[in-house]
């Protein structure tokens, strides 16, 4: 990749893009656009750099970048003249906050994360676990607190110079869960 541009700084961490429109939801519904956002999470990049990083055609990269930009999820953060052509560097418009999925609705973030797990190289480190539990409401609250604390602890280990690692968790009561009869 070319050197990082020396344009405007990345958006402050407290800049938030709340996903609220159909256009924004559509933009996030594509696995390729999800991966474009992953590239831009680390540093601003041009359409060509994004295409090279993802192994896709430049035209495809350009299309997906335009969809994300039109939805307000990414923005031009710098530009440079290179051999008479202006190269645009795109960066995240802010931290993206997704709305909660309604009952029975797909969770786009989790589906894209699972697709990334499935697409990871065969020799990549993957630690996946699935555990069935029976928890009281109080213990479920405690478990959520512990997971949030673990996420915070691991976020403190973040080193922008290292390769990306994703962590996602899901703790939920399945749809087919019935309350236990405790009257016996």
Secondary structure, 3 states (H helix, E strand, C coil): CCCCCCCCCCCCCCCEEECCCHHHHHHHCCHHHHHHHHHHHHCCECHHHHHHHHCCCHHHHHHHHHHHHHCCCEEEEEEEEECCEEEEEEEECCEEECCCCCCCCCCHHHHHHHHHHHHCCCCCCCCCCCCCCCCCHHHHHHHHHHHHHHHHHHHCCCCCCCCCCCCCCCCCCCCCCCCCCCCC
